[in-house]
Amino acid sequence: MSFGDNQRLKGDIRGVYDIHSPDVERISTILQTRHPIAPKGSESTGLQCMTAILRRIHSHAMLGPGGLAKADHFKQAEMENPIMRFSWQMFERDASTSKIRSADWARMKSQLQECGLQTTASFEELCNSRMMNHTYWSQNEMRLMEPKVCLETWQTINESTEEIASSSLVTLNRTHSPEMTLEQAVESSFGMFRREGKPTLHRPQQPLIIRVFYDPGSGPRLPFRELRGFSLPIWRETEDRQNPLDTSERAQYVLLAVVRMRCDPKEIDVVRFYATTGAEIAPEYGGFKYLATGWSVEDEDQHRYMLFYSPPGHYLNPIEASAFPEEAGPLIKDDDEVRDSHILVSRVMEPFIEKELSRAATRRSDGPQDESTVEPGEVVEDMPMQSPPRPSSPSQEVADRRPPAGPRGNPNRRKLQQSNWQGSGRPAKKPRRVDSVNDMPVRNPRMPELDNNMDESRG
């Protein structure tokens, strides 16, 4: 079902910013920290989580001159997927945009119903829906495997979009396999399998996003640090008939987001986001039920999770990433003077940032492709001095805070194990720390879960 190419919503960020521009830092910050707003009283945490997940992916893979947003197949997918279209909203919270938000929500709701879905659907229903599988998770950039090959005929198997999306979902089910690790779950997706009675080869490719369905089971929980990332095997063809595939190479993937899925229809879905450096990305404003704090993947309850991973875009030592806690500590109250001082520092440092980005682009074009990509919350290693991110909204600085890691209250969890990832051998980058900058968050306090959405109560 297509809604036509003239269906862009009124509050679309693409009507304000050029998402194909080389300078997309401000857009990335908005997508990562400004989350979906629903009408007051709307029970739509699943839809809000799904929309927020797409925004996190947008910020990581869709922006810039080479971003996926320019690809024709993603443009076509957006015409068939109202959640994709809705995920490009500005989501401003001021009263002047209230009517636009209400109109865009109503339009999206109507289009979603035409696809057989409701705004009250759970995150799991939406994420695994036929609409998402057909338009998004089955895209070449999102599929976990190369096209499957029948080992009897050596013919490529034609798969439906539903089958491609389903086989691209990694399952870490510790109810059925209590000792399984994340790495083992990923590895188990590849190899020789029987399909319709015939041997079939499942070879990994390197997608932009890997989804992992995680059921912790009833036994000891995996420590969060063991869920931060994994190394994906890379299979290279060789000319050796005895060993036709070289499987020694690995690609690193890091955690972008975690959704804690509801146990029953009366509960809600909640989500948390991470920078590729390992730090939690704090929202620009809180008060939403689906951004509730105080929960952990190590909690001993019945919840299951959907985890989203992506290549970090730079070499990252997992030991350094694990220094960040699963959940950042509470933030201080918003302070106009502190905010203004951060904006001033950002403006002063803007020429230095532009110079560094230009130097990095030159090095990428002249040398090996091992340069880092800068993401909000990360500091370029060889910059002359520390600076906060450049966008006018200072909320992204929150993601750079680095409070000390500490154990969570789980007496039954297993002893923490150091990950055995492999990398390029490049030394890890350590975020620089200037207490006067890095420990001065400037946004509203992180709120515990509230009874009401607050979404439209102020608009």
TIMI-440813 format. One record per residue (C-alpha): z, y, x; residue number from 1; residue in three letters; chain. Coordinates in steps of 0.25 Angstrom, whole numbers, plus 5000, padded with zeros to 4 digits. Each point is the difference from the previous one (the first is absolute). Layout:
TIMI-440813
> z:y:x:pos:code:unit
> Z:Y:X:NUM:ala:A
...
//
This chain:
TIMI-440813
> z:y:x:pos:code:unit
> 5000:5000:5000:1:met:A
> 4996:5013:5006:2:ser:A
> 5005:5014:4995:3:phe:A
> 4989:5008:5007:4:gly:A
> 5000:5008:5012:5:asp:A
> 5005:5013:4993:6:asn:A
> 5013:4995:4997:7:gln:A
> 5008:5006:5011:8:arg:A
> 5014:5005:4994:9:leu:A
> 5003:5015:5000:10:lys:A
> 5012:4998:5010:11:gly:A
> 4992:4993:5010:12:asp:A
> 5003:5003:5015:13:ile:A
> 4985:5000:5003:14:arg:A
> 4998:5012:4992:15:gly:A
> 5010:5008:5010:16:val:A
> 4997:4993:5013:17:tyr:A
> 4989:4994:5007:18:asp:A
> 5004:4986:5003:19:ile:A
> 4988:4997:5009:20:his:A
> 5004:5011:5010:21:ser:A
> 5005:4997:5014:22:pro:A
> 5013:5007:4997:23:asp:A
> 5007:4992:4989:24:val:A
> 5014:5001:5004:25:glu:A
> 5004:5008:4988:26:arg:A
> 4993:4991:4991:27:ile:A
> 5007:4988:5006:28:ser:A
> 5014:5006:4999:29:thr:A
> 4997:5003:4985:30:ile:A
> 4996:4986:4997:31:leu:A
> 5011:4994:5008:32:gln:A
> 5012:5008:4995:33:thr:A
> 4996:5006:4986:34:arg:A
> 5001:4988:4990:35:his:A
> 4995:4997:4986:36:pro:A
> 5006:5008:4988:37:ile:A
> 5000:4994:4987:38:ala:A
> 5004:5006:4986:39:pro:A
> 5015:5001:4997:40:lys:A
> 5005:4987:4994:41:gly:A
> 4988:4992:5005:42:ser:A
> 5003:4986:5004:43:glu:A
> 4989:4999:5011:44:ser:A
> 5007:4997:5013:45:thr:A
> 4990:4989:5002:46:gly:A
> 4988:5009:4999:47:leu:A
> 5007:5011:5008:48:gln:A
> 5003:4990:5011:49:cys:A
> 4985:4995:5000:50:met:A
> 4995:5014:5001:51:thr:A
> 5009:5004:5011:52:ala:A
> 4996:4988:5008:53:ile:A
> 4985:5004:4998:54:leu:A
> 5004:5014:5005:55:arg:A
> 5006:4994:5013:56:arg:A
> 4988:4992:5002:57:ile:A
> 4991:5012:4998:58:his:A
> 5008:5008:5011:59:ser:A
> 4998:4989:5009:60:his:A
> 4986:4996:4998:61:ala:A
> 4992:5009:4991:62:met:A
> 5000:5013:5006:63:leu:A
> 4992:5007:5011:64:gly:A
> 4985:5000:5003:65:pro:A
> 5001:4985:5002:66:gly:A
> 5009:4997:4989:67:gly:A
> 4998:4989:4989:68:leu:A
> 4999:5011:4989:69:ala:A
> 4986:5003:5005:70:lys:A
> 4995:4985:4997:71:ala:A
> 4991:4998:4988:72:asp:A
> 5007:4987:4996:73:his:A
> 5014:5007:4999:74:phe:A
> 4994:5012:4992:75:lys:A
> 4994:4990:4991:76:gln:A
> 5014:4992:4999:77:ala:A
> 5007:5013:4996:78:glu:A
> 4990:5002:4989:79:met:A
> 5005:4986:4994:80:glu:A
> 5015:5002:5004:81:asn:A
> 5008:5011:4993:82:pro:A
> 5012:4998:5009:83:ile:A
> 4992:5003:5013:84:met:A
> 4995:5013:4993:85:arg:A
> 5014:5003:4996:86:phe:A
> 5005:4998:5014:87:ser:A
> 4993:5012:5006:88:trp:A
> 5009:5010:4992:89:gln:A
> 5007:5012:5006:90:met:A
> 5012:4996:4992:91:phe:A
> 5006:5014:5001:92:glu:A
> 5013:5002:4993:93:arg:A
> 5000:5015:4996:94:asp:A
> 4999:5004:4986:95:ala:A
> 4986:5006:5001:96:ser:A
> 4994:4986:5002:97:thr:A
> 5008:4993:4989:98:ser:A
> 4988:5001:4990:99:lys:A
> 4990:4994:5010:100:ile:A
> 5010:4989:5003:101:arg:A
> 5001:4996:4986:102:ser:A
> 4985:5001:4997:103:ala:A
> 4997:4991:5012:104:asp:A
> 5011:4990:4997:105:trp:A
> 4994:4999:4985:106:ala:A
> 4986:4998:5006:107:arg:A
> 5004:4989:5010:108:met:A
> 5009:4993:4989:109:lys:A
> 4988:4999:4991:110:ser:A
> 4990:4995:5011:111:gln:A
> 5011:4990:5004:112:leu:A
> 5001:4995:4986:113:gln:A
> 4985:4998:5000:114:glu:A
> 5002:4991:5012:115:cys:A
> 5010:4991:4992:116:gly:A
> 5012:5006:5007:117:leu:A
> 5012:5008:4996:118:gln:A
> 5007:5011:5007:119:thr:A
> 5013:4992:4998:120:thr:A
> 4995:4988:5007:121:ala:A
> 5008:4995:5012:122:ser:A
> 4995:5003:5014:123:phe:A
> 4997:4985:5002:124:glu:A
> 4992:5000:4988:125:glu:A
> 4992:5012:5005:126:leu:A
> 4999:4996:5014:127:cys:A
> 4994:4986:4997:128:asn:A
> 4992:5004:4988:129:ser:A
> 4985:4997:4999:130:arg:A
> 4997:5015:5000:131:met:A
> 5007:5001:5014:132:met:A
> 4995:4987:5005:133:asn:A
> 4985:5004:4996:134:his:A
> 5000:5014:5005:135:thr:A
> 5010:5001:5011:136:tyr:A
> 5006:4987:5007:137:trp:A
> 4986:4993:5001:138:ser:A
> 4993:5011:5007:139:gln:A
> 4996:4996:5014:140:asn:A
> 5010:5009:5007:141:glu:A
> 5011:4994:4992:142:met:A
> 4997:4985:5001:143:arg:A
> 5008:4991:5009:144:leu:A
> 4989:4990:5004:145:met:A
> 4986:5000:5004:146:glu:A
> 4991:4993:4990:147:pro:A
> 5004:4986:4999:148:lys:A
> 4991:4989:5006:149:val:A
> 4998:4986:4995:150:cys:A
> 5001:4991:5012:151:leu:A
> 4990:4989:4994:152:glu:A
> 4989:5010:4997:153:thr:A
> 5004:5012:5009:154:trp:A
> 4996:5008:4988:155:gln:A
> 5008:5013:4996:156:thr:A
> 5008:4998:4987:157:ile:A
> 4997:5010:4989:158:asn:A
> 5014:5004:4995:159:glu:A
> 5003:5009:4988:160:ser:A
> 5008:5013:5002:161:thr:A
> 5012:4993:4994:162:glu:A
> 4999:4989:5010:163:glu:A
> 4999:5009:5012:164:ile:A
> 5011:5009:4995:165:ala:A
> 5009:4988:4998:166:ser:A
> 4997:4993:5013:167:ser:A
> 5003:5014:5007:168:ser:A
> 5015:5000:4995:169:leu:A
> 5009:4993:5010:170:val:A
> 5012:4993:4994:171:thr:A
> 5013:4999:5007:172:leu:A
> 5008:4991:4990:173:asn:A
> 5013:4996:5006:174:arg:A
> 5004:4993:4987:175:thr:A
> 4990:4990:5003:176:his:A
> 5001:5001:5015:177:ser:A
> 5014:5005:5004:178:pro:A
> 4997:5001:5015:179:glu:A
> 4986:5007:4999:180:met:A
> 4999:5013:5008:181:thr:A
> 4990:5011:4997:182:leu:A
> 4991:4996:5012:183:glu:A
> 5000:4986:4995:184:gln:A
> 4996:5004:4986:185:ala:A
> 4988:5009:5006:186:val:A
> 4996:4988:5009:187:glu:A
> 5000:4990:4988:188:ser:A
> 4988:5008:4994:189:ser:A
> 4990:4996:5010:190:phe:A
> 4994:4986:5005:191:gly:A
> 4993:4989:4992:192:met:A
> 5003:4998:4986:193:phe:A
> 4993:4991:4989:194:arg:A
> 4993:5008:4989:195:arg:A
> 4994:4992:4989:196:glu:A
> 5002:4987:5009:197:gly:A
> 4992:5006:5012:198:lys:A
> 5006:5005:5013:199:pro:A
> 5000:5015:5000:200:thr:A
> 5003:5009:5012:201:leu:A
> 5009:5013:4998:202:his:A
> 4998:5010:5011:203:arg:A
> 5008:5012:5001:204:pro:A
> 4994:5014:5001:205:gln:A
> 5007:5013:5002:206:gln:A
> 5002:5007:4987:207:pro:A
> 5006:5014:4998:208:leu:A
> 5011:4996:4991:209:ile:A
> 5007:4986:4999:210:ile:A
> 5008:4997:4988:211:arg:A
> 5012:4990:5001:212:val:A
> 5007:4995:4988:213:phe:A
> 5014:4997:5005:214:tyr:A
> 5010:4991:4992:215:asp:A
> 5013:5000:5009:216:pro:A
> 5005:4987:4993:217:gly:A
> 5015:4997:4998:218:ser:A
> 5003:4997:5015:219:gly:A
> 5003:5010:5011:220:pro:A
> 4991:5012:5000:221:arg:A
> 4990:5004:5010:222:leu:A
> 5006:5012:5008:223:pro:A
> 4991:5013:4997:224:phe:A
> 4996:5001:5014:225:arg:A
> 4993:4986:4999:226:glu:A
> 4992:5006:4988:227:leu:A
> 4996:5013:5008:228:arg:A
> 4987:4994:5004:229:gly:A
> 4992:4988:5006:230:phe:A
> 4988:4997:5009:231:ser:A
> 4987:4995:4993:232:leu:A
> 4992:4990:5007:233:pro:A
> 4986:5004:5004:234:ile:A
> 4990:4989:5001:235:trp:A
> 4988:5002:5010:236:arg:A
> 4988:4990:5001:237:glu:A
> 4997:4994:5013:238:thr:A
> 4989:4993:5006:239:glu:A
> 5009:4988:5003:240:asp:A
> 4997:4988:4991:241:arg:A
> 5014:4994:5003:242:gln:A
> 5007:5013:4996:243:asn:A
> 4991:5008:4991:244:pro:A
> 5010:5010:4997:245:leu:A
> 5009:5008:5009:246:asp:A
> 5013:5003:4992:247:thr:A
> 5008:5006:5011:248:ser:A
> 4999:5015:4996:249:glu:A
> 5009:5007:4990:250:arg:A
> 5000:5013:4992:251:ala:A
> 5013:5007:4996:252:gln:A
> 5003:5004:4986:253:tyr:A
> 5012:5008:4996:254:val:A
> 5007:5003:4987:255:leu:A
> 4995:5012:4991:256:leu:A
> 5007:4997:4987:257:ala:A
> 5010:4991:4993:258:val:A
> 5000:4998:4985:259:val:A
> 5012:4993:4994:260:arg:A
> 4995:4994:4987:261:met:A
> 5008:4999:4987:262:arg:A
> 5007:4987:4997:263:cys:A
> 4998:5002:4985:264:asp:A
> 4993:5009:4990:265:pro:A
> 5013:5009:4998:266:lys:A
> 5000:5003:5015:267:glu:A
> 4992:5010:5008:268:ile:A
> 4991:4999:5013:269:asp:A
> 5004:5008:5012:270:val:A
> 4992:5004:5013:271:val:A
> 5003:5005:5014:272:arg:A
> 4990:5005:5010:273:phe:A
> 5000:4999:5015:274:tyr:A
> 4992:5007:5011:275:ala:A
> 4993:4991:5010:276:thr:A
> 5011:5004:5010:277:thr:A
> 5010:4993:4992:278:gly:A
> 5007:5012:4994:279:ala:A
> 5002:5001:4985:280:glu:A
> 4991:5011:4993:281:ile:A
> 5010:5008:4992:282:ala:A
> 4994:5006:4987:283:pro:A
> 4998:5015:4998:284:glu:A
> 5009:5000:4988:285:tyr:A
> 5008:4989:4994:286:gly:A
> 5006:4997:4986:287:gly:A
> 4990:4989:4996:288:phe:A
> 5005:4986:4996:289:lys:A
> 4989:4993:5008:290:tyr:A
> 5005:5007:5013:291:leu:A
> 5014:4995:4998:292:ala:A
> 5008:4998:5013:293:thr:A
> 5011:4990:5004:294:gly:A
> 4992:4987:5000:295:trp:A
> 4996:4991:5011:296:ser:A
> 4990:4988:5001:297:val:A
> 5013:4993:5006:298:glu:A
> 5007:5001:4987:299:asp:A
> 5004:4987:4994:300:glu:A
> 4995:5001:4986:301:asp:A
> 4988:4995:4993:302:gln:A
> 4990:5011:5003:303:his:A
> 4986:4997:5006:304:arg:A
> 4992:5010:5008:305:tyr:A
> 4986:5004:5003:306:met:A
> 4998:5005:5015:307:leu:A
> 4988:5008:5005:308:phe:A
> 4996:4999:5014:309:tyr:A
> 4989:5007:5009:310:ser:A
> 4996:5002:5014:311:pro:A
> 5008:5011:5006:312:pro:A
> 4989:5007:5006:313:gly:A
> 5007:5001:5014:314:his:A
> 5008:4990:5008:315:tyr:A
> 5014:4999:4996:316:leu:A
> 5011:4992:5006:317:asn:A
> 5007:4993:4988:318:pro:A
> 5014:5001:5007:319:ile:A
> 4998:5015:5000:320:glu:A
> 4996:4999:4985:321:ala:A
> 5012:4992:4997:322:ser:A
> 5009:5011:5005:323:ala:A
> 4998:5007:4986:324:phe:A
> 5008:4995:4988:325:pro:A
> 4994:4994:4988:326:glu:A
> 5005:5012:4992:327:glu:A
> 5002:5014:5006:328:ala:A
> 5014:5007:4997:329:gly:A
> 5002:5011:4990:330:pro:A
> 4994:5013:5003:331:leu:A
> 5007:5013:5000:332:ile:A
> 4998:5010:4989:333:lys:A
> 4988:5009:5000:334:asp:A
> 5002:5013:5007:335:asp:A
> 4990:5011:5000:336:asp:A
> 5004:5006:5013:337:glu:A
> 4998:4986:5007:338:val:A
> 4987:4998:4992:339:arg:A
> 4995:5013:5005:340:asp:A
> 5003:4998:5014:341:ser:A
> 4993:4987:5000:342:his:A
> 4987:5006:4994:343:ile:A
> 5001:5011:5011:344:leu:A
> 5001:4989:5011:345:val:A
> 4988:4993:4994:346:ser:A
> 4992:5012:5000:347:arg:A
> 5003:5004:5014:348:val:A
> 4997:4986:5005:349:met:A
> 4987:4999:4992:350:glu:A
> 4991:5004:5012:351:pro:A
> 5006:4989:5009:352:phe:A
> 4998:4989:4989:353:ile:A
> 4986:5004:4998:354:glu:A
> 4998:5000:5016:355:lys:A
> 5006:4986:5001:356:glu:A
> 4992:4995:4988:357:leu:A
> 4987:5005:5007:358:ser:A
> 5004:4994:5013:359:arg:A
> 5003:4986:4993:360:ala:A
> 4986:5001:4993:361:ala:A
> 4993:5002:5014:362:thr:A
> 5008:4989:5006:363:arg:A
> 4996:4990:4989:364:arg:A
> 4985:5004:5001:365:ser:A
> 5000:4999:5016:366:asp:A
> 5009:4988:5002:367:gly:A
> 5005:4986:4994:368:pro:A
> 5004:5001:4986:369:gln:A
> 5015:4998:5002:370:asp:A
> 5005:5014:4997:371:glu:A
> 5011:5002:4990:372:ser:A
> 4997:5006:4986:373:thr:A
> 5011:5010:4996:374:val:A
> 5007:4997:4987:375:glu:A
> 5010:5009:4993:376:pro:A
> 5014:4996:5006:377:gly:A
> 4994:4997:5014:378:glu:A
> 4999:5009:5012:379:val:A
> 4989:4999:5010:380:val:A
> 5005:4995:5013:381:glu:A
> 4994:5011:5010:382:asp:A
> 5001:5012:4992:383:met:A
> 5007:5012:5008:384:pro:A
> 5011:5001:4990:385:met:A
> 5006:4995:4988:386:gln:A
> 4996:5005:4986:387:ser:A
> 5001:4996:4986:388:pro:A
> 4988:4997:4992:389:pro:A
> 4991:5011:4997:390:arg:A
> 4998:5000:4985:391:pro:A
> 5006:5012:4992:392:ser:A
> 5009:4990:4992:393:ser:A
> 5011:4996:5010:394:pro:A
> 5004:4988:4992:395:ser:A
> 4992:4991:5010:396:gln:A
> 5010:5003:5011:397:glu:A
> 5010:4991:4993:398:val:A
> 4992:4988:5004:399:ala:A
> 5003:5003:5014:400:asp:A
> 5015:4999:4999:401:arg:A
> 5005:4989:5009:402:arg:A
> 5014:4996:4995:403:pro:A
> 5007:4988:5007:404:pro:A
> 4997:4987:4995:405:ala:A
> 5011:4991:4994:406:gly:A
> 5002:4987:4993:407:pro:A
> 5000:5000:4985:408:arg:A
> 5011:4993:4992:409:gly:A
> 4995:4986:5000:410:asn:A
> 5009:4990:5006:411:pro:A
> 4991:4989:4998:412:asn:A
> 4988:5005:5007:413:arg:A
> 4995:4993:5012:414:arg:A
> 5002:5005:5014:415:lys:A
> 4989:5011:5003:416:leu:A
> 4989:4995:5009:417:gln:A
> 4991:5008:5009:418:gln:A
> 4986:4999:4995:419:ser:A
> 4990:4993:5009:420:asn:A
> 4988:5009:4998:421:trp:A
> 4989:5001:5009:422:gln:A
> 4993:5014:5004:423:gly:A
> 4991:5006:5009:424:ser:A
> 5010:5002:5011:425:gly:A
> 5000:5015:4998:426:arg:A
> 5014:5006:5002:427:pro:A
> 5006:5004:4987:428:ala:A
> 5001:5014:4995:429:lys:A
> 5014:5005:4997:430:lys:A
> 5001:5012:4990:431:pro:A
> 5006:5012:5008:432:arg:A
> 5012:5005:4994:433:arg:A
> 5005:5014:4999:434:val:A
> 5013:5001:4992:435:asp:A
> 4997:5014:4995:436:ser:A
> 4987:4996:4994:437:val:A
> 5001:4985:4997:438:asn:A
> 5013:5000:4993:439:asp:A
> 4998:5012:4991:440:met:A
> 4994:4994:4987:441:pro:A
> 4996:5011:4991:442:val:A
> 4998:4993:4986:443:arg:A
> 5008:4996:4988:444:asn:A
> 5011:4990:5002:445:pro:A
> 4996:4985:4998:446:arg:A
> 5005:4997:4987:447:met:A
> 5006:4986:4995:448:pro:A
> 4993:4994:4988:449:glu:A
> 5000:5009:4988:450:leu:A
> 5001:4996:4985:451:asp:A
> 4988:5009:4996:452:asn:A
> 4987:5003:5007:453:asn:A
> 5001:5015:5001:454:met:A
> 4985:5000:5001:455:asp:A
> 4997:5010:4990:456:glu:A
> 5014:5006:4997:457:ser:A
> 4998:5012:5009:458:arg:A
> 4985:5002:4997:459:gly:A
//
